[in-house]
Amino acid sequence: MTGQSLGNITEHPKIAVTQEEYNRISRNLIYYQSKWPEIEYLNSNHEKKKRSMNHLPIARTASKKIASLVFNEQAEITVDDTTANDFIQTTLKNDRFNKNFERYLESCLALGGLAMRPYVDNGRVRVSFIQAPVFLPLQSNTQDVSSAAIVTKTIKSAGQKNIYYTLIEFHEWAKDGKYIISNELYRSEEPEQVGGRVPLAEVYEDLEEQVELDGLTRPLFSYLKPPGMNNKDINSPLGLSIFDNAKSTIDFINTTYDEFKWEVKMGQRRVAVPENLTETRMVSDNGDINIVKRFDAEQNVYLRLSNSDMDGGSITDLTTAIRADDYIKTINEGLSLFEMLLGVSAGMFTFDGQSLKTATEVVSENSDTYQMRNSIVSLVEQSLKELIISICEIGSLYGLYSGPIPQMEKIAINLDDGVFTDKNNELDYWTKALASGIVSKAHAIQKAFNMSEADAKKMIQAINRETMDTANSQRTQEDINLYGE
């Protein structure tokens, strides 16, 4: 252990992420959470005032919408080997993986990346989701991140002040092929500082400084990022948020929406009333003058002015028209531009008031969204297959799994795209292809029902058995006596 001290996490010599990239992820989190600063303005008396900014959670809405199109709880993950498949199904079900992954996929799209790390807890394998702000690559190649640091922050109270601890978990490969996990703990009294390195026992009594694992074929974690090049830093292995290049458009939409809501608030009805109409003077028997107010104390529609300030002493309506149509058109234009920058089809975040459409029309009109979904799906499937391999490998290391480590091509990921695909047309297409003899029955079943090759062959065997049983049931007794059963 050394006495090194860190101001920012990116100052660590092992971490290969620039401070600019780390700051970009932090800004993405602000847009995702919609945590905007208060707006300062001068009121009619030239006094400085502050108010909350009215905003649309457009970044979160886009991430949630696209994540739900890519993955949902009906997704299926299967392995051809029976032993491996049973272990994987039990592990994923016990950890409620499908439900959790759908939520964290939203974070992946919003912040630009997500890592999944299997670990052993109470005799079973579980999956930890590591979000972009606390996942920092150490080394990478052109294909994937091979070594990384995972950051965990903890707060402890010490009297009247808080102590901030930062645990950095390094995943690295040694020259002899062993997988090394090392841990470093840092302590600070300031939340913005990482602080100085301290013994692990201050927070984690049972945690070792270094663990060596032998027999792994890939990193324990599986890193997933949105498709596309990182044009903010072309040398960075980290991914971009789906709205990273649309932040100025989000600012435009929020500014317009804020002005619109403020105009609605300021445009509420105002009526100027002469002072003599808002009160009644009553003279008591002893000559005292009592003034009785005519309006409710909560009333804010009427504005009382002195008779000298009124034009002719008449009641005047001061209400100004709200430019609702102009603001709504401007917001919709901003949303249309946002759709274009995201790469989704027009109308995904705007509504034209048209009636519901058939599945074929949805496919046609949402081709851009479908293409974007396919790009994300291919990366999700690859990442999930890597996770399945890591789950089996760590289960084997800890004696929880004794079967073979599945190969990538033996793992099937079924992400239903029924939102876009017309199932009747799909079935008709592959039925005609089979009838024409240009594809095998197994291939047609695979494509029509999105099955693995093994499941398709099992279905063919079941169909053949049913066909034979039907044929036998239709034979006459004379035929059976003559030729036998």
Secondary structure in CASP SS format (residue, H / E / C, confidence):
PFRMAT SS
TARGET T0000
AUTHOR 0000-0000-0000
METHOD secondary structure of the structure
MODEL  1
M C 1.00
T C 1.00
G C 1.00
Q C 1.00
S E 1.00
L E 1.00
G C 1.00
N C 1.00
I H 1.00
T H 1.00
E H 1.00
H C 1.00
P C 1.00
K C 1.00
I C 1.00
A C 1.00
V C 1.00
T C 1.00
Q H 1.00
E H 1.00
E H 1.00
Y H 1.00
N H 1.00
R H 1.00
I H 1.00
S H 1.00
R H 1.00
N H 1.00
L H 1.00
I H 1.00
Y H 1.00
Y H 1.00
Q H 1.00
S C 1.00
K C 1.00
W C 1.00
P C 1.00
E C 1.00
I E 1.00
E E 1.00
Y E 1.00
L E 1.00
N C 1.00
S C 1.00
N C 1.00
H C 1.00
E C 1.00
K E 1.00
K E 1.00
K E 1.00
R E 1.00
S C 1.00
M C 1.00
N C 1.00
H C 1.00
L C 1.00
P C 1.00
I H 1.00
A H 1.00
R H 1.00
T H 1.00
A H 1.00
S H 1.00
K H 1.00
K H 1.00
I H 1.00
A H 1.00
S H 1.00
L H 1.00
V H 1.00
F C 1.00
N C 1.00
E C 1.00
Q C 1.00
A C 1.00
E E 1.00
I E 1.00
T E 1.00
V E 1.00
D C 1.00
D C 1.00
T H 1.00
T H 1.00
A H 1.00
N H 1.00
D H 1.00
F H 1.00
I H 1.00
Q H 1.00
T H 1.00
T H 1.00
L H 1.00
K H 1.00
N H 1.00
D C 1.00
R C 1.00
F H 1.00
N H 1.00
K H 1.00
N H 1.00
F H 1.00
E H 1.00
R H 1.00
Y H 1.00
L H 1.00
E H 1.00
S H 1.00
C H 1.00
L H 1.00
A H 1.00
L H 1.00
G C 1.00
G C 1.00
L E 1.00
A E 1.00
M E 1.00
R E 1.00
P E 1.00
Y E 1.00
V E 1.00
D E 1.00
N C 1.00
G C 1.00
R E 1.00
V E 1.00
R E 1.00
V E 1.00
S E 1.00
F E 1.00
I E 1.00
Q E 1.00
A H 1.00
P H 1.00
V H 1.00
F E 1.00
L E 1.00
P E 1.00
L E 1.00
Q E 1.00
S E 1.00
N C 1.00
T C 1.00
Q C 1.00
D C 1.00
V E 1.00
S E 1.00
S E 1.00
A E 1.00
A E 1.00
I E 1.00
V E 1.00
T E 1.00
K E 1.00
T E 1.00
I E 1.00
K E 1.00
S E 1.00
A E 1.00
G C 1.00
Q C 1.00
K E 1.00
N E 1.00
I E 1.00
Y E 1.00
Y E 1.00
T E 1.00
L E 1.00
I E 1.00
E E 1.00
F E 1.00
H E 1.00
E E 1.00
W E 1.00
A C 1.00
K C 1.00
D C 1.00
G C 1.00
K C 1.00
Y E 1.00
I E 1.00
I E 1.00
S E 1.00
N E 1.00
E E 1.00
L E 1.00
Y E 1.00
R E 1.00
S E 1.00
E C 1.00
E C 1.00
P C 1.00
E C 1.00
Q C 1.00
V C 1.00
G E 1.00
G E 1.00
R E 1.00
V E 1.00
P C 1.00
L H 1.00
A H 1.00
E H 1.00
V C 1.00
Y C 1.00
E C 1.00
D C 1.00
L C 1.00
E C 1.00
E C 1.00
Q E 1.00
V E 1.00
E E 1.00
L E 1.00
D C 1.00
G C 1.00
L C 1.00
T C 1.00
R C 1.00
P C 1.00
L C 1.00
F C 1.00
S E 1.00
Y E 1.00
L E 1.00
K C 1.00
P C 1.00
P C 1.00
G C 1.00
M C 1.00
N C 1.00
N C 1.00
K C 1.00
D C 1.00
I C 1.00
N C 1.00
S C 1.00
P C 1.00
L C 1.00
G C 1.00
L C 1.00
S C 1.00
I C 1.00
F C 1.00
D H 1.00
N H 1.00
A H 1.00
K H 1.00
S H 1.00
T H 1.00
I H 1.00
D H 1.00
F H 1.00
I H 1.00
N H 1.00
T H 1.00
T H 1.00
Y H 1.00
D H 1.00
E H 1.00
F H 1.00
K H 1.00
W H 1.00
E H 1.00
V H 1.00
K H 1.00
M H 1.00
G C 1.00
Q C 1.00
R C 1.00
R C 1.00
V E 1.00
A E 1.00
V E 1.00
P E 1.00
E H 1.00
N H 1.00
L H 1.00
T C 1.00
E E 1.00
T E 1.00
R E 1.00
M E 1.00
V E 1.00
S C 1.00
D C 1.00
N C 1.00
G C 1.00
D C 1.00
I E 1.00
N E 1.00
I E 1.00
V E 1.00
K E 1.00
R C 1.00
F C 1.00
D C 1.00
A C 1.00
E C 1.00
Q C 1.00
N C 1.00
V C 1.00
Y E 1.00
L E 1.00
R E 1.00
L E 1.00
S C 1.00
N C 1.00
S C 1.00
D C 1.00
M C 1.00
D C 1.00
G C 1.00
G C 1.00
S C 1.00
I C 1.00
T E 1.00
D E 1.00
L C 1.00
T C 1.00
T C 1.00
A C 1.00
I C 1.00
R C 1.00
A H 1.00
D H 1.00
D H 1.00
Y H 1.00
I H 1.00
K H 1.00
T H 1.00
I H 1.00
N H 1.00
E H 1.00
G H 1.00
L H 1.00
S H 1.00
L H 1.00
F H 1.00
E H 1.00
M H 1.00
L H 1.00
L H 1.00
G C 1.00
V C 1.00
S C 1.00
A C 1.00
G C 1.00
M C 1.00
F C 1.00
T C 1.00
F C 1.00
D C 1.00
G C 1.00
Q C 1.00
S C 1.00
L C 1.00
K C 1.00
T C 1.00
A H 1.00
T H 1.00
E H 1.00
V H 1.00
V H 1.00
S H 1.00
E H 1.00
N C 1.00
S H 1.00
D H 1.00
T H 1.00
Y H 1.00
Q H 1.00
M H 1.00
R H 1.00
N H 1.00
S H 1.00
I H 1.00
V H 1.00
S H 1.00
L H 1.00
V H 1.00
E H 1.00
Q H 1.00
S H 1.00
L H 1.00
K H 1.00
E H 1.00
L H 1.00
I H 1.00
I H 1.00
S H 1.00
I H 1.00
C H 1.00
E H 1.00
I H 1.00
G H 1.00
S H 1.00
L H 1.00
Y C 1.00
G C 1.00
L C 1.00
Y C 1.00
S C 1.00
G C 1.00
P C 1.00
I C 1.00
P C 1.00
Q C 1.00
M H 1.00
E H 1.00
K H 1.00
I E 1.00
A E 1.00
I E 1.00
N E 1.00
L C 1.00
D C 1.00
D C 1.00
G C 1.00
V C 1.00
F C 1.00
T C 1.00
D C 1.00
K H 1.00
N H 1.00
N H 1.00
E H 1.00
L H 1.00
D H 1.00
Y H 1.00
W H 1.00
T H 1.00
K H 1.00
A H 1.00
L H 1.00
A H 1.00
S C 1.00
G C 1.00
I C 1.00
V C 1.00
S C 1.00
K H 1.00
A H 1.00
H H 1.00
A H 1.00
I H 1.00
Q H 1.00
K H 1.00
A H 1.00
F H 1.00
N C 1.00
M C 1.00
S C 1.00
E H 1.00
A H 1.00
D H 1.00
A H 1.00
K H 1.00
K H 1.00
M H 1.00
I H 1.00
Q H 1.00
A H 1.00
I H 1.00
N H 1.00
R H 1.00
E H 1.00
T H 1.00
M H 1.00
D H 1.00
T H 1.00
A H 1.00
N H 1.00
S H 1.00
Q C 1.00
R C 1.00
T C 1.00
Q H 1.00
E H 1.00
D H 1.00
I H 1.00
N H 1.00
L H 1.00
Y H 1.00
G C 1.00
E C 1.00
END
